Amino acid sequence: MRCKAARIIFLTCHLFFIFTLVQKMPIHNTQKSKQCRHKITRFGFILINILSLVACQPSLWGAPPPPPTFTIPTASATSPSIVLTTVEIPTLAPTITPMPPIEVPTPVVLNAAQIWASPAIPLALREKFQNWGFQILATEQASANLYIDVAQTAAGAKHVSTWAYALVAPFPTLIDDVASQELLAAWSGSSFGPFLGIPLLMEEATLATFTSLWGPPVDGAVQVVAADYLLDTAWNQMPSWAIIPFEQIEPRWKVMTIDGQSPIQKKFDPIVYPLTVNYRLMCVDSCQVPGEMDFSFQNRDPEKMATVIMTGVTAMVRATAKTMNSKGITYPGEGIRDLLREADVTHINNEVPFFTGCPQPDPNQSDQVFCSAPRYIELLIDMGTDVIELSGDHFADYNDVAMYETLEIYKEYNLPYYGGGYNLEDGRKPLLMDVKGNKIMFIGCNYKTIYASATDTVPGAVPCDFKYMTDQIKYYRSQGYMPISTFQYHEFDSLAARPQQLVDFRRMADAGALIVSGSQAHVPQVMEFYNGAFVHYGLGNLFFDQIAKRGPHLTENEFIDRHVFYDGHYLGVELFTMKLIDYARPRYMTPIERKKLLTMYFNESGWNFQQAER
């Protein structure tokens, strides 16, 4: 019955189709037209008979295939993973009458466009555009579809790349800050400022950039030097200064502030900074950069910058502890709290254990056995401490019970430590941190084995195992970490580093440490750049009561080193100079004190250069 019904329906449909087709044919009173209609009708009946014979026969090829499908990725609402969703493609009827072709203007293909880059465009931005898919940089603006140039204003504009430049000088330069008026005066040839008569060094692209913004410099105001030779030229011509793109900052440069602003500092405001430049992608003729595409970029992203502050000796004992008891536990840090808190990582080398049974502090204590009241941890927390070094000589002064108590206090406050610990294995392992995408490693030891009490079963500071340390530094450097190696070394009552000290500190740099810092020094020691590392042989005290009762003493001088990392690179260090007062409290040095101290240390470090003067 189903076959019969289907056959009837099938025959009826085809008869209707054929006769309709015949009836719609134009009628002409000619014999030829009649014959044509007769042939079509006859062909229709023959076709119907043939189809009727096969209408109920089994299919020779099986069931027809389903319509084609494909999969497209869609983002899950709860997960960044990709979910595959099946979408059915509808079958489209064929077009019977072809339409004439429509002439469409050829659009600008951006990744094949001829782009003219102004001579002012820094190399890193040129490379960025190539990474975006632009394959050709035209040498002549006339042949280009698009061009990149300095934007006099970027307000409301799209496709703007913001570039930070730095005013720099060789690291052992005493000048810290330059006023924007002094910088512009040097450009225009006016006769004032600390670098009077000294040309600004810069590469060709930088000159083109600031010429576009400030107008041409006067003769002799600028010395053009290839980027690869800028740093060596500056060191060989001291006193000297230069303007470089932010991405070219490296440790042997000192980044000077302009009106108090520096691109390597967290308080940096690019809007008021005079060396902020905008470059814009624009069309030569009538074209349109797709709105959904963004060709903006910046060479300084604050989310990729991390700062690490390294400090010297902390010992909350004797007169320091007595002052804390009388003036408040957080009193010693009041003058430098903001500086230490601002850093992403603040390192404190606390040499003394906390101990509940610690006696009252005695400023006249004659022995060298120290402990601190557990409540003094409040000072370290108030300073924003992030890392504790335990390599100090006095960690084991009150035996195992005090060391265990100290470690439990650090655990309570989630303070990671290195250089000492519950046992040898715990204390010597590197401390690894990831700070805004910057992988940082700390490793340290006590050079004087008499004070390195840690064993396989006993807590304490760990002894220096140079093979282990260098192997760890090499390995983690190969994994993208930037190693910081610290020492509790012998103390010396002078600035100079001793011959064996040079050998041992440099060994860490040879292994790949980017920073080697002496935590032990009560008298700050010299510094150097060695094999790509910044080596500071001793920073001096931080919180310790070593003040001379009569006249000044070198133990009153302190360095706090702020190291800057950016996007997996070490940019360099800023030296903060302090004076210890009231047996407990560091304060910032005055400009005269700072100049005197830096002059002394730069000279002793072998950097006896002529200086620019105000």
N, C-alpha and C positions, 0 to 999 in steps of 0.2 A: 504493500500500500504506500509506504513512504517513497519508494522508487517511482511508482506510477504518478503520485502527486507531484513529485519533483519534476518528472518528465513533462507533465502537462504545463506546469508553470514555466519550465524552461522553453518549451515550444511556443507558448503564448508570447513570452517576452521577445523572442527572436523574430517572430512574425510581426509583432508590433513595430519593432525597430526597423525592419526592412521596408515594410509598407510606408512607414512614415518617411523614410529616406527617399523613397520613390516619389511620394506625393509632393515633397518639397523641391523636387527638381524643376527647373524652369520649363514651361510648356511652350513649345513652338510648333506650329502647324507644318511640320516637315516629316517626311518619311523617315529620315535618319533619327530624329528624336524619338519617334514611336518605337523604332527598332531597339534603340538603347534602353528605353524603359522596359520593354519586353524581356530583354536579356537579363537585366538586373533582377526582375521579378522571378524569372526562371532560376537564376543562380541562388536566390534566397531560399526557394523551396528545396533545391538540392542540398544546400547547406544544412537546413533544418533536419532533413532525413538523416544526413550523416551524423549530426550531433545527437539525434535521438537514439541512434544505435549505441553510442558510447556513454550516454548520460548516466546509466546505472551500472556500467562495468567497473570492476575494481581498478583503482589508480595504479598506474605503472611506476610511479615514482614515490609513492607514499604521501603523507600529509604535507601541505605546504609549510615552508619554514616560518617561524615567528618573525615579526618585524625586528630589525636590528636594534641593538641597545649599545650604550657606552657608559662609562663611569666618569664622574667628575669629583674632585676633592672638595669637601666643604669643611669649614672649621667648626669644631664642636663648641657648644656654648659653655662647657665646663672644663674643657681641656684643650691645650694647644695642639694636640695630636690631630692627624688628618683622618676624617671619616669618609669612606667611599660610599657615594649614593648613586643608585642606578636610575638613569633617566631614559625614557623611551622616546625615540625619534619618530615623529609622525611621517607617514608616507605622503609625498607631494605628487599631485597630478602633473603630468607633463604639459608643457606649454605648447599649444598647437601652432599659434602664430608668433614667430619670433619678433621681438621688439627691436627697433633700430638702436644701435649703441649710443649711450649717453656720454658725452664728452665731460670728464671730470678733471679739474686742474690737479696736477701732480703735487701732493703735499711735500713739505720739507721733511725729509727723513733725518731725524736728529743724529742718530748714531753714524750717519754717513755724511753729515753736513760738513761743509768747509767752515772751520772756526778760526777766526783771527784772535790771537791772544796778544794783548798789549804788552810791550816790554816791561811794564810794571808788574805783571802777574808773577808771583813767586812760583818756584819750581814745584813745590808740593801741591799747589792748586792746579797747575797744568797736569800733573800726574793724576790728580783726583778726577779731572774731566776725562782723561783717557780710561780710567777705571770705570767710569760711567758708560763707556761704550763709544765715545767720540774718538774716531780713528785717525782723523786728519786734522792737523793744525795748520791753517793756511799761513803762508809767510807774508801775504799782502792782504790788507784789509779789503781792497776793492774786489777780490775774488771770493770773499767769504759770505756765507748765509747768516752766520751768527758771530758775535764777538764778545770778548770778556775784557772789561776795563775797570779802572777805578771809578767808583760811584761817588759823586760829590755829595749826594744825599741818598739815604736808603729808606727813608720814611715811607711806609706803605708799599714798597717795591717787593717783587718776588724774585726768586733765584739770586739772592744776595749772599755772598760768602764773607764772613767777618773774620778779619785777620788781626791778631795781636802781635805787635813788635815789642822788643825789649831794648832798653838802653843799658848797655853793658860796658864793662871794663875788665882788664885782667884781674884775677881773684885778689892779689895783694894790693888792692887800691883802697885808700883811706876814705875817699869821698863815698858817702852812702846815699845821698839824696841830691837831685838836681831839680830846680824849679823849672816849670814849663817855659817861663819867660827867658830863663838862661839858655835853654835849648834852642828856642826860636831866635834868640839874639845871636847865638853862634852860627846859625843857618844864614842869617841876614847880614852878618858881619859886624854887629854891634859889639862894643868893647866891655863886656862884663860877663862874669860867670867863672867857675873854678877851672874850666878847661879852655881858658882864653888863649887864642892863637893855636890851639891843637885841633887838627882836622878830625871830623867825624868819619870813621871808617864804615864802609858799607859796600855791598855788592851792587851791581848795575841795576837790577830789578828794584831794589830798595830805593835807590836814588830816583828812578823813574816814578815810583809810587809817591814819594814825598814831594817831588817836584810838581806833580799833578795837584797836590793838596796845598803846598806852601809857596809854590813858585820856585824859580831856579835859585839855587844857593849862590852866594857870592864866590868869587874865585878864591880858592884855598880853603873854603869851609868844609869841603868833603874830599875824601880820598877814596877812590873806587878800588876795591880789592876783590878778587875772586873768593867765593864763599869758602872754598877749601883752604885758603891761606889767611883768612881774616884773623883767626885766633893767634896764630904764630906771629903775624905782623903786629898785632896789638901788644903781645908780650915783648917783642923786640923793640918797640917804639915807646915804651912807658916813659911818661904818663900818656895814656891813650884812652879813647872811648869809641864806641861803635853802636850802630843800630842794626839789629838782626831780627829775623822772624822768630817767633816763639819756638818753633820746632827745631831751631838750630842752637838752642841753649844747651850747654854741657858744663860739667863740673868746674873747668878751669876759667869759666867766665864768672864774674861777679855781676849780678843783676841789680842795678841801682834803681831806686824808686824815683818817680817823677811826681812832685807834689804829694809825696807819701804813698803813691800807688805803684804796685809792682805786680806783673802777671804771674809771678810764682807764689803770691800770697793769697790767702783765702779771702781777705777783705777787698780784693781787687774789684774795681768797678769799671768795666770797659766803656761805659757811657762817658765818664769824665776823663778817662785816660787819653792823653793826646796822641798816643801811638796806636790807636785802634783804627783800622782801615777796612772799608767795605769794597768788595769787587762784585760786579754784577754781570750776568749773562743777558745779552740783548740781541735783537734781530737787526740786521742791516737794512732790509727792505720790509715789505709787508709780509710778515709770517707770524706764526703764533706758537710759542712754546707751550706744549700741552699743560693744562692747569693741574692735572693729576700728578705731574712729575715735579720733583723738587730738586733743583740743582744748587741748593744752598749748602754751605759747609762752614765749619769754623775750626781753626787750628788750635784752639784752646777750649777744652770742655772741662769745666770744673768738676764734673762727675768722674773724671779720669785721673784727678790729681790727689795724691796722698802725701801727708807730711809726717815725719817721724822725728821726735825730739829725743836726743841723747843727752844724758846728764852724768855727772861724776859721782863723788862719794856722798852718800847720805848715811848719817849716824846720829840718831835722835837720842843722845846721851849727854852726860855732864852738863855744861852750861846751856847747851841747846835745849835739853829736856827741862831744865829748871826754868828757862824762859818760857817754854810752852806751858808749864804748870802755872806760871804767874800771869801770862798775857793771853793765853788761849792756845789750844792745840793747833789751830790753823794759822796762828800768827806768823810763823816763819815764811809761809807761802803767799802772804797777802800782796806783796809787790810784784810777783811773777805769775799769779794764778791764771790770769787771762791768757798769757802766752802758752802755758802748759796745757790748759784746758782746750785751747783751739786746735791743737795738733790731733791728727787722727790716731796716732800712737805716741804715748808718752812713756819713755823708758826711765825707770828709777833703779839705781843700784843701791839697794838697802843692805848694808853690810852687817847689820846687827839683828839678832833674833828678838822676837816678842816673847815675853815670859811673864806669866801671872805673878810669880814670886820675885819679880825684879825689885831691888831696893830703891829708895828715893834717890833721885839724881844728885850727884855731888860735883860741883864745878872743879873742885880741887882733887878729884879722884886721881890717885897716883898710879894704880895699875892699869893695864890695858885690857881688862875683861869687861865686856859691855853687854847690856841688854836694854830693851825698851819696854815700857808698859804697853800692854795690848791696846789700850785706848788710843795710842798714838797713830794707829792705822787711819784714824780720821784725817790726819794731815795728808796722807798719800791719796786717800779717796777724794779729798777736797781738791787736790791738784789734778784730778782726772787721770790718774795713773792707769796705764794699760798693760805694761809689761814690767816684771820684777826680775832683776838680775841677782842671783844668789852665789856669785863666785867670791864674795868678800872674805877677808881674813877672819872676821869675827863671828861668822854664822854659827860656829860650834862652841862659842865661849861658854855657854851655859848647858853644854852637853845635849844628849839626844832628846831629853824631855822638852827643852825649849825649841829645838829645831822642829820636832813634831807639832808642837803648838803653833809655831809660826806657819808651817805648811798648811795646817788646818784653817788658820785665819785667811790665808791667801785663797784657799779653796772656798771658804765661806763667801768671800767677796768676788769670786770668779776672776781672780788675777792670775794669769798664766805666768810661768817663771821658766828660767833656764840657767845654766851654769852651776846648778846645785839642785838637790832634791832629796827624795826619800832614800835613794841609794844611787850607786854609780850609774846604772842604766837609766834611771829616771832623770838624773841631773845632767848627763852629757848629751842627751838627745837634742836635736835642733828644735827650736820653736818656729813653727810655720804659720804664717798669717796671709790672708788675702784681703787687701784693703783697696776698695774701689777698683778691683781688677788688677791691682799691683801685688804680685806675689813676693812677700818679704820673709826672709829667714834670719833668725838670731841664733848664734852659737857662741859659747864663751867658756872660760876655764880659769882656774887659779894657778899661776905659774909657780908659786912657792908651795911645794908639796907638804910642808909642815902644817899648812893651814887647810889643805884639801883633804878633808876627813872622810868623804864619801867612799864607801866600799860596796861590795855586793849586798851587804846586809845592814849597813849603817848610813844614816843621812849625813849630808854635809855638802860643802863646795866640791866640785870635781877637779881633779888635776888635769893639766894640759897633756893631751895625747895628740901630738901634731899630725901623725898619720891619719888618725881617725877624723880629726877636724878637717884636714885638707881634703880627704876623700869625700866627706859629707858636703863640703863647699863645692867641690867639683861636680858632684852628682846633682845637687839641687840647682846649681847654676845651669846645668844642661837641661833641667826641667823648667826653666823660665823663672826661677826664683832669683831675687836680688839679695845676696847674702850680706849680713852685718855681723862682723866678728869682734868680740870684745875680750879684754884681758883684765884680770887682776894681777898686775905685774909688780915688780919692785918699785918702791917709792923713792924719788930723788928730790933733793932740795934745790933744784935748779931747772931751767927751761929745757935744757938739751936732752935728747934721747941718747941712750948709751949704745955702743956698737952692737951688743947682743940683742938689745931691744929692737934695733933697726932690723936685724936679721929675722927675728921672730914675728914682728908685725908684718914685715914685707912678705913673709912666707904665706900669710893668709891672703894677701893681695895676689900673689902669684897663683894661688889656687882658684881665684875667681871672686873673692870678696870685693864688693864695691865700696864698703866702709869698714875701716879697722879703727877701733876706738879704745883708748885706755881708760878704764873705769877706776883705776887705783890711785891716780895722782892727787895729792893734796896741793902740790904746786903745779899749775897748768904747764903742759909741755908743748913743744913745737908741733908743726904739722907739715904735710907734704902731699903732693900728688905723685903716686907711684903706680906704674903699670895699670892705669885706668882707674885706680882707687883713690879715695881721699883717706889719708891716714892721719889721725890726730892722736898723738902719743899719750896725751893726758889732758882731761878737761878741768881738773881741779875739784874742789868740794862743791856740793850743792847745799845740803843742810848739815853743817858740822861747826863746832865752836872754835875752830883754829884761827883766832885773832891775836895778833901781837899786842901785848900790854903796853909796849912803848914803840911808837912809830909804826909805819906801814910794814907789812910783810907780804911775801908772795902768796901765802896761803889765803889771803883775803880776796884774791882775784879768782874769778870763775868764768868758765865758758859754758854756754848752753848752745849746742849745735842743732839746728833745725835742717833736716835733710828733706829734699823734695823729690818725689817720684811722679812720673806721668806716663800713663799708658804703657807700663812695663819697662820704662827707662828711668835711669837715675839722672836727674837734672843738675843736682849740686847741693851746696850747703850754704846756709846763712849763719854767721857767727853772732851770737848775742853775748855781750860782755857785762858781767855783774860784779858788784862789790859786796862782800859779806859784812853785815853790821849787826850790832846787838847780840853777838855770839850765836846767831840763829838765822838771820834773815837776809837773803840776797836782795839787792836793789840794782836797778839799771845804772850803769856808769854815766857820768856826765859826758858831754862831747869831748871835753879836754881829757878826762880820764880814759875814755875809749881810744882816742887818737894816740895817747901815750902808750897804752897797753898794746894796741895793734902794731904800732911802729916797732916796739920791742920784739914782739913775737914774729912779725914778718921778717925782720932783719935776722933773727936767730934761726929762722927757717930757711935762710938762704935767698930771700926775696928782698934784697937791699936795692930797691929801685928809687929813682927820682919820683916824687909824688906831685900831683896837681894840688894846688893850695887855694883856699878861699881868701 
